[in-house]
Amino acid sequence: MEARASLKYARISPRKVSIVLDLIRNKPVEEAMAILKHTPKAATEPLAKLLKSAMANAENNHSMDVSRLYVAQCYACPGPILKRIRPRSQGRAYRVLKRTSHVTLVLKEQE
């Protein structure tokens, strides 16, 4: 039995999200939430919200015990890239890629 939650089109690079996801993978949810609370990264705020959502899904939709949950899987896939232009000297233009992420979090109960 597993509970999952996903965050689509997050306006943060998947590379930056993956750094934080590596910190919480295979950890109990209480410990994962504490890690997210005390890590000074931009990705921690949406990930904490996503973890709370996955915990609520586990409790309400699958009748799982919240105290025995752990982060079984978590991964960030690249979403669509917003292309912008930065003006440069002599009439040139440099492209700025604003990357987005699709993040998935899967929780399971410990045996």
N, C-alpha and C positions, 0 to 999 in steps of 0.2 A: 504494500500500500504506500502510495506517495502522494504528496500535495505539491503543486507547483504554482508559481506566479511568474508573470513575464512583464517586462517593461519595454515598450516599443518606442522607437524614434527618440531616445534620450539624446540630448544635444551635448554629448561628451564622447571623446574618442574611445573606441573599444580597447585600445592599448592601455589607456589610463584606467579604465574600469577593470581590466584584467589584473592589474597590480593589486587592487583591493580585494578582488574575488579570490586571489591566491591566498590571502590572509585568513579568509573565513571558511574555505573548503574543508569538509570533514570535521567541523567543530560543532559542539552543541549550540542550540540557538541562543541561549543566554550569553554564552561566551562570545559568539559571533556578534551579537548586538553590542556587547561591551567593547569589542574591538572596533566596530564601526563608529561607536560614540567617541572613542579616544584617538582615532587616526586622522591626522590633518590633511586629508585629500578631498578634492572636489567631488569625487564619486561616492563618498560615504553617505551623503544626505539622501540621494535617490535610492541607494542600495538598502539603507535602513528602512525606508518606507516600503520597499519591495519585500524585505524580510518579514516585516509586520504583516503585510498582505498575505504572504505564503503561510505564516503561522495562523492567521484567521481562517484561511482556506482549509488548512489541516483540521482545525478545531470544529468549524461549522459544517463543512461539506463532507468530511471524511471521518468525523468523530475520533480523531487521534488525540493522544495525551500530549499536551504541549511541553511538559517537563521532560519527555523522553525523545523529543525531536532533535535531529541534527541535519546539517547542510550536506546532503548526499551529492548533489551536483550543482555547479553554477558555472555559467559560461556567457561570454559576450560575443555576439556576432556583429559584423559591420552592417549598418543600415545604409540608406541612401546618403550620398554626399552632396551637400549644398555648395555650389560653386560661386564664388564671389571674386571681384576684381579689385586689386590694389593699384592705384595709379603710381607710376614710377617716372623717373626723369626722362626727358626727351620724348615724351608722348607714348612711352611704353606702358604696358599693363602687365602686372604679375598676377597669377591666379592664386587665390586663397581657397583651400579646401576645408570646409567646415564639416567635420565628420559626425555621424550619428551612430548609435548603438542599439541593438536589440539584446536585452539581458534576460536570461532565464535562470530561475532559482528553483531547485527541487529539494524538498524536505522529506525525510523518512524517519520512522520510529526505530529506536534501538531495540534489539532483542534482549 
